[in-house]
C-alpha cells in the first residue's frame, strides 16, 4: 500500500470511468449537456449508494459513506471535465 486510504482514489478512478461511459450511453436519449451531466452523475452516485448498501450484507465488509463520497467525486470530476471540453468543442465523447 502506497498511502493510507488509497482505496478512495481507486473508487474515484473507477467512477470517473463509469461517468464517462454513462455520458456516452445517455447522450443517445438526452439533449442538452446540463441534463446529460446531471443524469450521468446521479446514475453513478445512486449506483455507489447501492454498492455500499450491498456491502452491508457481505461478511467482512461494511458500508462506508466516504467511499460513496469518493465515488460521487470521481463521477463529478469526469462530468465537469467533459462539460468543459464539450463547451470548448475541442474534444467530445
CORFENSUL-V457591 format. One record per residue. N is the residue number from 1. RES is the residue in one letter. SS is DSSP state (H for helix, E for strand, L for the rest). D_FIRST is the distance of its C-alpha to the first C-alpha in Angstrom with 2 decimals. Layout:
BEGIN
[[N:RES:SS:D_FIRST] [N:RES:SS:D_FIRST]]
END
This chain:
BEGIN
[[1:X:L:0.00] [2:X:L:3.80] [3:X:L:5.73] [4:X:L:7.38] [5:X:L:9.07] [6:X:H:7.55] [7:X:H:9.42] [8:X:H:12.48] [9:X:H:12.21] [10:X:H:12.13] [11:X:H:15.10] [12:X:H:16.88] [13:X:H:16.60] [14:X:H:17.93] [15:X:H:20.69] [16:X:H:21.51] [17:X:H:22.43] [18:X:H:24.17] [19:X:H:26.25] [20:X:H:27.39] [21:X:H:28.46] [22:X:H:30.17] [23:X:H:31.96] [24:X:H:33.24] [25:X:H:34.36] [26:X:H:36.04] [27:X:L:37.83] [28:X:L:40.30] [29:X:L:41.63] [30:X:L:41.10] [31:X:L:42.99] [32:X:L:41.78] [33:X:H:38.39] [34:X:H:38.12] [35:X:H:38.65] [36:X:H:36.34] [37:X:H:33.56] [38:X:H:34.17] [39:X:H:34.32] [40:X:H:31.09] [41:X:H:29.06] [42:X:H:30.88] [43:X:H:30.25] [44:X:H:26.48] [45:X:H:26.41] [46:X:H:28.57] [47:X:H:26.50] [48:X:H:23.42] [49:X:H:25.56] [50:X:H:26.74] [51:X:H:23.27] [52:X:H:22.30] [53:X:H:25.71] [54:X:H:25.31] [55:X:H:22.12] [56:X:L:24.39] [57:X:L:26.22] [58:X:L:23.36] [59:X:L:22.89] [60:X:L:19.52] [61:X:L:18.77] [62:X:L:20.04] [63:X:L:20.99] [64:X:L:19.38] [65:X:H:21.47] [66:X:H:18.64] [67:X:H:17.29] [68:X:H:20.87] [69:X:H:21.09] [70:X:H:18.11] [71:X:H:19.93] [72:X:H:23.20] [73:X:H:21.95] [74:X:H:20.60] [75:X:H:23.93] [76:X:H:25.93] [77:X:H:24.48] [78:X:H:25.30] [79:X:H:28.77] [80:X:H:29.41] [81:X:H:28.69] [82:X:H:30.83] [83:X:H:33.60] [84:X:H:33.57] [85:X:H:33.73] [86:X:H:36.27] [87:X:H:38.41] [88:X:H:38.46] [89:X:L:39.26] [90:X:L:37.49] [91:X:L:35.05] [92:X:L:35.21] [93:X:L:33.50]]
END
